[in-house]
């Protein structure tokens, strides 16, 4: 069971960028309808209404499989959909994600979301058939199809970014005069 708890800790660490770092220090609770640990094959599988919580982080899935090879762990969560939610570090904001399948490989610290993948925060949202996040390089990639597959015609990715809300200028910030535009006289 220690191996399962350690594996889930790494899964929890796979949360989105800027997730609450204090969560890593908290207890992990996994609830499922069924769990099987196969020590001979170094795998553990949890099925049926799987819910994993650790601090502010919460993951739901239909099935979660953890496998270990050469002291590295590989996680696959599947569901309709897999969901995760976690509070951002030092911010009053939540990050949420959805996909049909999520994979995490702790060898290279890459989280992959497959099929109808979506990650959103209060201000931003990314959608596509495939989203990958490399935690070491802090590099996100969104595609219309998983690597090695061709996106169907018309399949596109979407990024929605809302500008930060700005109030009226404060007393420390004077109102600025509008920019003067140059005349187009003489331009042909």
N, CA and C atoms as a LAMMPS dump frame, in Angstrom:
ITEM: TIMESTEP
0
ITEM: NUMBER OF ATOMS
564
ITEM: BOX BOUNDS ff ff ff
-5.0000000000000000e+02 5.0000000000000000e+02
-5.0000000000000000e+02 5.0000000000000000e+02
-5.0000000000000000e+02 5.0000000000000000e+02
ITEM: ATOMS id mol type element x y z
1 1 1 N 0.817 -1.195 0
2 1 2 C 0 0 0
3 1 3 C 0.866 1.267 0
4 2 1 N 2.092 1.161 0.579
5 2 2 C 2.979 2.327 0.549
6 2 3 C 3.303 2.713 -0.884
7 3 1 N 3.487 1.687 -1.745
8 3 2 C 3.804 1.957 -3.143
9 3 3 C 2.653 2.688 -3.821
10 4 1 N 1.435 2.287 -3.515
11 4 2 C 0.264 2.935 -4.097
12 4 3 C 0.188 4.385 -3.63
13 5 1 N 0.405 4.62 -2.346
14 5 2 C 0.349 5.984 -1.824
15 5 3 C 1.432 6.848 -2.466
16 6 1 N 2.64 6.303 -2.624
17 6 2 C 3.717 7.067 -3.265
18 6 3 C 3.367 7.359 -4.717
19 7 1 N 2.78 6.385 -5.39
20 7 2 C 2.396 6.581 -6.785
21 7 3 C 1.331 7.669 -6.903
22 8 1 N 0.386 7.679 -6.011
23 8 2 C -0.665 8.691 -6.053
24 8 3 C -0.114 10.075 -5.732
25 9 1 N 0.91 10.13 -4.884
26 9 2 C 1.534 11.412 -4.593
27 9 3 C 2.119 12.017 -5.86
28 10 1 N 2.777 11.195 -6.66
29 10 2 C 3.338 11.691 -7.909
30 10 3 C 2.21 12.097 -8.86
31 11 1 N 1.126 11.321 -8.911
32 11 2 C -0.012 11.685 -9.743
33 11 3 C -0.557 13.044 -9.316
34 12 1 N -0.644 13.259 -8.024
35 12 2 C -1.137 14.538 -7.535
36 12 3 C -0.197 15.669 -7.921
37 13 1 N 1.081 15.386 -7.935
38 13 2 C 2.064 16.408 -8.316
39 13 3 C 1.947 16.764 -9.789
40 14 1 N 1.247 15.935 -10.555
41 14 2 C 1.099 16.186 -11.988
42 14 3 C 0.028 17.216 -12.285
43 15 1 N -0.501 17.858 -11.244
44 15 2 C -1.532 18.865 -11.448
45 15 3 C -1.047 20.005 -12.319
46 16 1 N -1.927 20.86 -12.734
47 16 2 C -1.575 21.92 -13.656
48 16 3 C -0.532 22.868 -13.096
49 17 1 N -0.018 23.676 -13.994
50 17 2 C 0.993 24.66 -13.662
51 17 3 C 0.517 25.553 -12.525
52 18 1 N 1.411 25.918 -11.65
53 18 2 C 1.146 26.833 -10.556
54 18 3 C 0.109 26.302 -9.564
55 19 1 N -0.103 24.984 -9.543
56 19 2 C -1.036 24.421 -8.585
57 19 3 C -0.487 24.63 -7.171
58 20 1 N -1.36 24.579 -6.204
59 20 2 C -0.988 24.856 -4.821
60 20 3 C 0.07 23.867 -4.332
61 21 1 N 1.292 24.341 -4.152
62 21 2 C 2.408 23.481 -3.746
63 21 3 C 2.191 22.88 -2.36
64 22 1 N 1.429 23.545 -1.518
65 22 2 C 1.157 23.02 -0.185
66 22 3 C 0.387 21.708 -0.249
67 23 1 N -0.333 21.467 -1.333
68 23 2 C -1.082 20.217 -1.482
69 23 3 C -0.171 18.995 -1.437
70 24 1 N 1.056 19.117 -1.903
71 24 2 C 1.978 17.981 -1.953
72 24 3 C 2.311 17.448 -0.564
73 25 1 N 2.108 18.266 0.44
74 25 2 C 2.407 17.879 1.82
75 25 3 C 1.198 17.24 2.51
76 26 1 N 0.058 17.238 1.847
77 26 2 C -1.175 16.781 2.485
78 26 3 C -1.466 15.303 2.206
79 27 1 N -2.351 14.765 3.011
80 27 2 C -2.773 13.369 2.898
81 27 3 C -3.483 13.12 1.57
82 28 1 N -3.211 11.957 0.977
83 28 2 C -3.894 11.541 -0.242
84 28 3 C -4.997 10.565 0.155
85 29 1 N -6.194 10.814 -0.374
86 29 2 C -7.319 9.91 -0.119
87 29 3 C -7.834 9.431 -1.469
88 30 1 N -7.904 8.119 -1.647
89 30 2 C -8.415 7.523 -2.874
90 30 3 C -9.636 6.693 -2.519
91 31 1 N -10.728 6.937 -3.238
92 31 2 C -11.962 6.184 -3.032
93 31 3 C -12.358 5.608 -4.386
94 32 1 N -12.696 4.322 -4.413
95 32 2 C -13.134 3.656 -5.649
96 32 3 C -14.051 2.505 -5.272
97 33 1 N -14.776 1.996 -6.265
98 33 2 C -15.622 0.838 -6.019
99 33 3 C -14.794 -0.43 -5.863
100 34 1 N -13.598 -0.458 -6.511
101 34 2 C -12.781 -1.67 -6.505
102 34 3 C -11.314 -1.296 -6.704
103 35 1 N -10.408 -2.012 -6.038
104 35 2 C -8.98 -1.801 -6.22
105 35 3 C -8.248 -3.129 -6.24
106 36 1 N -7.283 -3.258 -7.149
107 36 2 C -6.479 -4.476 -7.251
108 36 3 C -5.018 -4.072 -7.347
109 37 1 N -4.186 -4.619 -6.443
110 37 2 C -2.744 -4.368 -6.48
111 37 3 C -2.058 -5.663 -6.901
112 38 1 N -1.376 -5.646 -8.044
113 38 2 C -0.676 -6.805 -8.577
114 38 3 C 0.823 -6.555 -8.413
115 39 1 N 1.383 -6.967 -7.265
116 39 2 C 2.792 -6.702 -6.981
117 39 3 C 3.719 -7.437 -7.934
118 40 1 N 3.325 -8.615 -8.409
119 40 2 C 4.171 -9.375 -9.34
120 40 3 C 4.394 -8.607 -10.639
121 41 1 N 3.348 -7.935 -11.135
122 41 2 C 3.455 -7.152 -12.365
123 41 3 C 3.661 -5.665 -12.103
124 42 1 N 3.745 -5.305 -10.833
125 42 2 C 3.993 -3.932 -10.407
126 42 3 C 2.954 -2.959 -10.962
127 43 1 N 1.672 -3.338 -10.838
128 43 2 C 0.569 -2.475 -11.255
129 43 3 C -0.509 -2.439 -10.171
130 44 1 N -1.232 -1.352 -10.15
131 44 2 C -2.407 -1.212 -9.287
132 44 3 C -3.502 -0.591 -10.135
133 45 1 N -4.72 -1.111 -9.989
134 45 2 C -5.848 -0.616 -10.774
135 45 3 C -7.01 -0.323 -9.832
136 46 1 N -7.597 0.85 -10.013
137 46 2 C -8.77 1.245 -9.24
138 46 3 C -9.881 1.544 -10.231
139 47 1 N -11.083 1 -9.959
140 47 2 C -12.195 1.158 -10.901
141 47 3 C -13.472 1.563 -10.198
142 48 1 N -14.32 2.251 -10.947
143 48 2 C -15.652 2.611 -10.471
144 48 3 C -15.658 3.862 -9.62
145 49 1 N -16.096 4.956 -10.187
146 49 2 C -16.244 6.209 -9.445
147 49 3 C -14.992 6.556 -8.632
148 50 1 N -13.851 6.544 -9.282
149 50 2 C -12.581 6.823 -8.61
150 50 3 C -12.505 8.32 -8.304
151 51 1 N -12.203 8.635 -7.058
152 51 2 C -12.013 10.014 -6.626
153 51 3 C -10.717 10.062 -5.818
154 52 1 N -9.801 10.925 -6.246
155 52 2 C -8.532 11.105 -5.548
156 52 3 C -8.493 12.545 -5.071
157 53 1 N -8.245 12.741 -3.774
158 53 2 C -8.131 14.096 -3.245
159 53 3 C -6.818 14.227 -2.477
160 54 1 N -6.257 15.429 -2.556
161 54 2 C -5.078 15.779 -1.767
162 54 3 C -5.087 17.294 -1.632
163 55 1 N -5.389 17.776 -0.436
164 55 2 C -5.503 19.22 -0.237
165 55 3 C -6.595 19.775 -1.127
166 56 1 N -6.271 20.778 -1.942
167 56 2 C -7.274 21.385 -2.827
168 56 3 C -7.444 20.611 -4.128
169 57 1 N -6.563 19.639 -4.389
170 57 2 C -6.603 18.878 -5.642
171 57 3 C -7.657 17.768 -5.552
172 58 1 N -8.425 17.622 -6.641
173 58 2 C -9.427 16.549 -6.728
174 58 3 C -9.429 16.025 -8.157
175 59 1 N -9.28 14.709 -8.302
176 59 2 C -9.317 14.038 -9.604
177 59 3 C -10.445 13.021 -9.564
178 60 1 N -11.248 12.977 -10.638
179 60 2 C -12.264 11.941 -10.749
180 60 3 C -12.042 11.188 -12.054
181 61 1 N -12.322 9.88 -12.023
182 61 2 C -12.144 9.037 -13.209
183 61 3 C -12.984 7.781 -13.04
184 62 1 N -13.167 7.086 -14.133
185 62 2 C -13.83 5.789 -14.079
186 62 3 C -12.832 4.715 -13.677
187 63 1 N -11.566 4.897 -14.153
188 63 2 C -10.53 3.899 -13.891
189 63 3 C -9.17 4.589 -13.82
190 64 1 N -8.335 4.175 -12.863
191 64 2 C -6.966 4.672 -12.749
192 64 3 C -6.045 3.463 -12.628
193 65 1 N -5.044 3.407 -13.518
194 65 2 C -4.055 2.327 -13.489
195 65 3 C -2.678 2.929 -13.251
196 66 1 N -1.947 2.354 -12.304
197 66 2 C -0.599 2.795 -11.986
198 66 3 C 0.337 1.631 -12.284
199 67 1 N 1.397 1.873 -13.064
200 67 2 C 2.376 0.817 -13.32
201 67 3 C 3.767 1.365 -13.061
202 68 1 N 4.677 0.455 -12.675
203 68 2 C 6.026 0.856 -12.32
204 68 3 C 7.027 0.018 -13.096
205 69 1 N 8.069 0.708 -13.638
206 69 2 C 9.134 0.015 -14.351
207 69 3 C 10.419 0.802 -14.148
208 70 1 N 11.479 0.123 -13.778
209 70 2 C 12.783 0.764 -13.579
210 70 3 C 12.693 1.957 -12.634
211 71 1 N 11.935 1.804 -11.555
212 71 2 C 11.756 2.847 -10.539
213 71 3 C 11.063 4.104 -11.048
214 72 1 N 10.404 4.02 -12.202
215 72 2 C 9.591 5.12 -12.705
216 72 3 C 8.151 4.653 -12.754
217 73 1 N 7.24 5.597 -12.633
218 73 2 C 5.823 5.261 -12.597
219 73 3 C 5.096 5.896 -13.771
220 74 1 N 4.086 5.178 -14.252
221 74 2 C 3.268 5.637 -15.37
222 74 3 C 1.813 5.489 -14.944
223 75 1 N 1.026 6.529 -15.151
224 75 2 C -0.356 6.571 -14.692
225 75 3 C -1.279 6.796 -15.869
226 76 1 N -2.394 6.09 -15.874
227 76 2 C -3.42 6.289 -16.892
228 76 3 C -4.758 6.392 -16.171
229 77 1 N -5.466 7.484 -16.41
230 77 2 C -6.811 7.665 -15.865
231 77 3 C -7.763 7.773 -17.04
232 78 1 N -8.868 7.049 -16.977
233 78 2 C -9.86 7.131 -18.05
234 78 3 C -11.223 7.373 -17.42
235 79 1 N -12.107 7.96 -18.209
236 79 2 C -13.432 8.253 -17.674
237 79 3 C -14.282 8.944 -18.699
238 80 1 N -15.401 9.379 -18.239
239 80 2 C -16.34 10.039 -19.141
240 80 3 C -16.824 11.336 -18.509
241 81 1 N -16.011 12.31 -18.333
242 81 2 C -14.575 12.402 -18.576
243 81 3 C -13.759 12.225 -17.294
244 82 1 N -12.424 12.246 -17.448
245 82 2 C -11.519 12.41 -16.312
246 82 3 C -11.562 13.895 -15.984
247 83 1 N -11.655 14.25 -14.718
248 83 2 C -11.651 15.663 -14.342
249 83 3 C -10.593 15.904 -13.268
250 84 1 N -10.064 17.106 -13.253
251 84 2 C -9.235 17.507 -12.12
252 84 3 C -9.508 18.96 -11.817
253 85 1 N -9.298 19.298 -10.562
254 85 2 C -9.505 20.673 -10.11
255 85 3 C -8.512 20.923 -8.993
256 86 1 N -7.844 22.082 -9.047
257 86 2 C -6.874 22.407 -8.013
258 86 3 C -6.7 23.906 -7.928
259 87 1 N -6.488 24.396 -6.709
260 87 2 C -6.27 25.822 -6.484
261 87 3 C -4.855 26.178 -6.916
262 88 1 N -4.725 27.337 -7.566
263 88 2 C -3.4 27.823 -7.955
264 88 3 C -2.631 28.29 -6.736
265 89 1 N -1.315 28.187 -6.824
266 89 2 C -0.425 28.614 -5.769
267 89 3 C -0.46 30.133 -5.638
268 90 1 N -0.637 30.637 -4.433
269 90 2 C -0.611 32.073 -4.132
270 90 3 C -1.603 32.893 -4.959
271 91 1 N -2.744 32.324 -5.279
272 91 2 C -3.755 33.06 -6.043
273 91 3 C -5.133 32.554 -5.642
274 92 1 N -6.117 33.419 -5.757
275 92 2 C -7.491 33.01 -5.482
276 92 3 C -8.118 32.572 -6.809
277 93 1 N -7.571 31.488 -7.362
278 93 2 C -8.013 31.004 -8.663
279 93 3 C -7.9 29.483 -8.691
280 94 1 N -8.795 28.86 -9.421
281 94 2 C -8.822 27.415 -9.565
282 94 3 C -8.501 27.05 -11.006
283 95 1 N -7.795 25.951 -11.194
284 95 2 C -7.512 25.39 -12.508
285 95 3 C -8.339 24.111 -12.611
286 96 1 N -9.025 23.939 -13.742
287 96 2 C -9.832 22.74 -13.965
288 96 3 C -9.439 22.12 -15.286
289 97 1 N -9.507 20.797 -15.364
290 97 2 C -9.193 20.105 -16.597
291 97 3 C -10.156 18.963 -16.836
292 98 1 N -10.332 18.632 -18.126
293 98 2 C -11.262 17.582 -18.53
294 98 3 C -10.673 16.872 -19.74
295 99 1 N -10.827 15.565 -19.817
296 99 2 C -10.408 14.776 -20.981
297 99 3 C -10.99 13.379 -20.835
298 100 1 N -10.991 12.648 -21.932
299 100 2 C -11.451 11.253 -21.866
300 100 3 C -10.379 10.367 -21.23
301 101 1 N -9.106 10.763 -21.416
302 101 2 C -8.002 9.989 -20.84
303 101 3 C -6.876 10.941 -20.451
304 102 1 N -6.23 10.648 -19.324
305 102 2 C -5.076 11.432 -18.878
306 102 3 C -3.943 10.462 -18.58
307 103 1 N -2.732 10.839 -18.987
308 103 2 C -1.547 10.017 -18.724
309 103 3 C -0.477 10.883 -18.085
310 104 1 N 0.258 10.283 -17.145
311 104 2 C 1.385 10.977 -16.549
312 104 3 C 2.538 10 -16.435
313 105 1 N 3.705 10.42 -16.909
314 105 2 C 4.929 9.623 -16.847
315 105 3 C 5.904 10.377 -15.962
316 106 1 N 6.252 9.805 -14.8
317 106 2 C 7.136 10.549 -13.902
318 106 3 C 8.604 10.465 -14.32
319 107 1 N 8.895 9.683 -15.352
320 107 2 C 10.263 9.655 -15.881
321 107 3 C 10.612 11.003 -16.491
322 108 1 N 9.669 11.579 -17.231
323 108 2 C 9.941 12.861 -17.88
324 108 3 C 9.015 13.99 -17.414
325 109 1 N 8.182 13.728 -16.408
326 109 2 C 7.283 14.745 -15.845
327 109 3 C 6.406 15.404 -16.902
328 110 1 N 5.747 14.577 -17.703
329 110 2 C 4.847 15.09 -18.741
330 110 3 C 3.434 14.579 -18.472
331 111 1 N 2.488 15.502 -18.457
332 111 2 C 1.069 15.184 -18.321
333 111 3 C 0.437 15.321 -19.693
334 112 1 N -0.321 14.287 -20.122
335 112 2 C -0.985 14.316 -21.43
336 112 3 C -2.477 14.104 -21.238
337 113 1 N -3.267 14.933 -21.926
338 113 2 C -4.723 14.822 -21.899
339 113 3 C -5.196 14.505 -23.317
340 114 1 N -6.005 13.459 -23.462
341 114 2 C -6.447 12.974 -24.769
342 114 3 C -7.967 13.07 -24.911
343 115 1 N -8.417 13.368 -26.1
344 115 2 C -9.829 13.346 -26.503
345 115 3 C -10.668 14.365 -25.745
346 116 1 N -11.1 15.367 -26.49
347 116 2 C -11.902 16.459 -25.942
348 116 3 C -11.247 17.076 -24.708
349 117 1 N -9.952 17.343 -24.828
350 117 2 C -9.179 17.881 -23.711
351 117 3 C -9.465 19.362 -23.53
352 118 1 N -9.538 19.765 -22.273
353 118 2 C -9.806 21.17 -21.96
354 118 3 C -9.181 21.496 -20.616
355 119 1 N -8.461 22.607 -20.554
356 119 2 C -7.906 23.119 -19.304
357 119 3 C -8.356 24.56 -19.205
358 120 1 N -8.921 24.939 -18.043
359 120 2 C -9.408 26.299 -17.917
360 120 3 C -9.116 26.857 -16.533
361 121 1 N -9.02 28.175 -16.51
362 121 2 C -8.902 28.923 -15.269
363 121 3 C -9.949 30.018 -15.333
364 122 1 N -9.925 30.911 -14.386
365 122 2 C -10.903 31.999 -14.365
366 122 3 C -10.823 32.826 -15.638
367 123 1 N -9.612 33.087 -16.119
368 123 2 C -9.424 33.986 -17.245
369 123 3 C -9.142 33.291 -18.579
370 124 1 N -8.697 32.044 -18.565
371 124 2 C -8.204 31.422 -19.79
372 124 3 C -8.754 30.014 -19.968
373 125 1 N -8.76 29.57 -21.23
374 125 2 C -9.205 28.213 -21.526
375 125 3 C -8.488 27.726 -22.777
376 126 1 N -8.04 26.467 -22.737
377 126 2 C -7.387 25.822 -23.88
378 126 3 C -8.172 24.557 -24.184
379 127 1 N -8.544 24.341 -25.458
380 127 2 C -9.244 23.121 -25.842
381 127 3 C -8.614 22.54 -27.096
382 128 1 N -8.663 21.23 -27.199
383 128 2 C -8.148 20.511 -28.361
384 128 3 C -8.315 19.022 -28.133
385 129 1 N -7.93 18.245 -29.093
386 129 2 C -8.017 16.793 -28.932
387 129 3 C -6.849 16.259 -28.107
388 130 1 N -5.792 17.062 -27.977
389 130 2 C -4.615 16.624 -27.229
390 130 3 C -3.939 17.834 -26.585
391 131 1 N -3.702 17.75 -25.286
392 131 2 C -2.958 18.774 -24.564
393 131 3 C -1.85 18.073 -23.805
394 132 1 N -0.64 18.58 -23.942
395 132 2 C 0.515 18.029 -23.238
396 132 3 C 1.157 19.14 -22.425
397 133 1 N 1.597 18.806 -21.2
398 133 2 C 2.301 19.79 -20.39
399 133 3 C 3.566 19.16 -19.826
400 134 1 N 4.713 19.697 -20.222
401 134 2 C 6.017 19.264 -19.739
402 134 3 C 6.348 20.121 -18.526
403 135 1 N 6.3 19.517 -17.344
404 135 2 C 6.485 20.283 -16.114
405 135 3 C 7.91 20.759 -15.923
406 136 1 N 8.881 20.009 -16.384
407 136 2 C 10.278 20.429 -16.235
408 136 3 C 10.578 21.661 -17.078
409 137 1 N 10.102 21.65 -18.309
410 137 2 C 10.372 22.771 -19.222
411 137 3 C 9.288 23.843 -19.18
412 138 1 N 8.198 23.577 -18.427
413 138 2 C 7.049 24.487 -18.357
414 138 3 C 6.558 24.816 -19.761
415 139 1 N 6.349 23.761 -20.543
416 139 2 C 5.966 23.892 -21.938
417 139 3 C 4.63 23.187 -22.167
418 140 1 N 3.646 23.931 -22.636
419 140 2 C 2.332 23.361 -22.948
420 140 3 C 2.174 23.297 -24.459
421 141 1 N 1.491 22.248 -24.916
422 141 2 C 1.229 22.069 -26.344
423 141 3 C -0.212 21.608 -26.494
424 142 1 N -0.926 22.193 -27.438
425 142 2 C -2.295 21.78 -27.721
426 142 3 C -2.378 21.485 -29.21
427 143 1 N -3.029 20.359 -29.553
428 143 2 C -3.101 19.921 -30.95
429 143 3 C -4.496 19.409 -31.266
430 144 1 N -4.802 19.356 -32.575
431 144 2 C -6.092 18.855 -33.038
432 144 3 C -6.166 17.336 -33.056
433 145 1 N -5.028 16.662 -32.805
434 145 2 C -4.964 15.2 -32.742
435 145 3 C -3.73 14.826 -31.926
436 146 1 N -3.72 13.644 -31.311
437 146 2 C -2.523 13.213 -30.58
438 146 3 C -1.332 13.067 -31.521
439 147 1 N -0.105 13.113 -30.989
440 147 2 C 1.078 12.935 -31.83
441 147 3 C 0.997 11.64 -32.641
442 148 1 N 1.412 11.717 -33.895
443 148 2 C 1.381 10.543 -34.763
444 148 3 C 0.059 10.342 -35.481
445 149 1 N -0.948 11.102 -35.118
446 149 2 C -2.265 11.01 -35.759
447 149 3 C -2.505 12.274 -36.576
448 150 1 N -3.329 12.145 -37.587
449 150 2 C -3.687 13.293 -38.406
450 150 3 C -5.026 13.835 -37.909
451 151 1 N -5.067 15.135 -37.687
452 151 2 C -6.308 15.761 -37.228
453 151 3 C -7.353 15.678 -38.331
454 152 1 N -8.597 15.356 -37.995
455 152 2 C -9.662 15.35 -38.995
456 152 3 C -9.82 16.74 -39.612
457 153 1 N -10.308 16.807 -40.844
458 153 2 C -10.516 18.116 -41.468
459 153 3 C -11.393 19 -40.574
460 154 1 N -10.978 20.224 -40.438
461 154 2 C -11.753 21.169 -39.634
462 154 3 C -11.471 21.099 -38.141
463 155 1 N -10.701 20.108 -37.684
464 155 2 C -10.391 20.004 -36.251
465 155 3 C -9.342 21.043 -35.908
466 156 1 N -9.677 21.921 -34.99
467 156 2 C -8.769 23.017 -34.652
468 156 3 C -8.64 23.115 -33.143
469 157 1 N -7.601 23.777 -32.708
470 157 2 C -7.419 24.034 -31.288
471 157 3 C -7.956 25.428 -30.993
472 158 1 N -8.248 25.667 -29.727
473 158 2 C -8.796 26.966 -29.362
474 158 3 C -8.168 27.4 -28.045
475 159 1 N -7.712 28.634 -28.015
476 159 2 C -7.207 29.253 -26.799
477 159 3 C -8.023 30.514 -26.577
478 160 1 N -8.587 30.642 -25.404
479 160 2 C -9.39 31.819 -25.063
480 160 3 C -8.698 32.522 -23.909
481 161 1 N -8.331 33.784 -24.113
482 161 2 C -7.662 34.572 -23.091
483 161 3 C -8.469 35.84 -22.875
484 162 1 N -8.945 36.028 -21.673
485 162 2 C -9.693 37.227 -21.336
486 162 3 C -8.738 38.242 -20.736
487 163 1 N -8.819 39.485 -21.143
488 163 2 C -7.937 40.494 -20.55
489 163 3 C -8.285 40.69 -19.084
490 164 1 N -7.278 41.058 -18.315
491 164 2 C -7.51 41.348 -16.901
492 164 3 C -8.422 42.557 -16.798
493 165 1 N -9.334 42.519 -15.859
494 165 2 C -10.254 43.64 -15.687
495 165 3 C -9.511 44.806 -15.051
496 166 1 N -9.721 45.971 -15.618
497 166 2 C -9.08 47.172 -15.101
498 166 3 C -10.155 48.138 -14.672
499 167 1 N -9.957 48.711 -13.535
500 167 2 C -10.895 49.708 -13.035
501 167 3 C -10.49 51.084 -13.526
502 168 1 N -11.217 52.103 -13.096
503 168 2 C -10.848 53.471 -13.483
504 168 3 C -9.484 53.806 -12.884
505 169 1 N -8.768 54.739 -13.512
506 169 2 C -7.448 55.099 -12.99
507 169 3 C -7.557 55.55 -11.542
508 170 1 N -6.622 55.09 -10.73
509 170 2 C -6.591 55.471 -9.316
510 170 3 C -5.85 56.785 -9.135
511 171 1 N -5.783 57.239 -7.89
512 171 2 C -5.118 58.521 -7.669
513 171 3 C -3.621 58.414 -7.919
514 172 1 N -3.055 57.201 -7.8
515 172 2 C -1.633 57.023 -8.074
516 172 3 C -1.363 56.877 -9.561
517 173 1 N -2.392 56.638 -10.34
518 173 2 C -2.229 56.416 -11.776
519 173 3 C -3.087 57.441 -12.524
520 174 1 N -2.475 58.513 -13.023
521 174 2 C -3.267 59.542 -13.704
522 174 3 C -3.822 59.019 -15.022
523 175 1 N -4.945 59.603 -15.429
524 175 2 C -5.534 59.245 -16.719
525 175 3 C -4.577 59.674 -17.825
526 176 1 N -4.461 58.866 -18.836
527 176 2 C -3.56 59.17 -19.938
528 176 3 C -4.348 59.742 -21.105
529 177 1 N -3.727 60.685 -21.774
530 177 2 C -4.348 61.258 -22.968
531 177 3 C -4.341 60.218 -24.066
532 178 1 N -5.352 60.224 -24.938
533 178 2 C -5.367 59.25 -26.018
534 178 3 C -4.173 59.474 -26.944
535 179 1 N -3.727 58.394 -27.557
536 179 2 C -2.616 58.495 -28.498
537 179 3 C -3.044 59.299 -29.71
538 180 1 N -2.167 60.19 -30.166
539 180 2 C -2.437 60.937 -31.397
540 180 3 C -2.06 60.079 -32.589
541 181 1 N -2.928 59.959 -33.561
542 181 2 C -2.64 59.178 -34.742
543 181 3 C -2.085 60.085 -35.829
544 182 1 N -1.115 59.591 -36.526
545 182 2 C -0.526 60.362 -37.621
546 182 3 C -1.491 60.355 -38.794
547 183 1 N -1.483 61.456 -39.501
548 183 2 C -2.33 61.596 -40.676
549 183 3 C -1.828 60.679 -41.779
550 184 1 N -2.744 60.204 -42.607
551 184 2 C -2.334 59.371 -43.735
552 184 3 C -2.081 60.209 -44.992
553 185 1 N -1.953 61.528 -44.797
554 185 2 C -1.681 62.422 -45.917
555 185 3 C -0.335 62.056 -46.519
556 186 1 N -0.283 61.926 -47.799
557 186 2 C 0.962 61.606 -48.486
558 186 3 C 1.206 60.12 -48.595
559 187 1 N 0.381 59.31 -47.948
560 187 2 C 0.546 57.856 -48.052
561 187 3 C -0.22 57.387 -49.274
562 188 1 N 0.436 56.631 -50.132
563 188 2 C -0.214 56.142 -51.349
564 188 3 C -0.401 54.666 -51.323
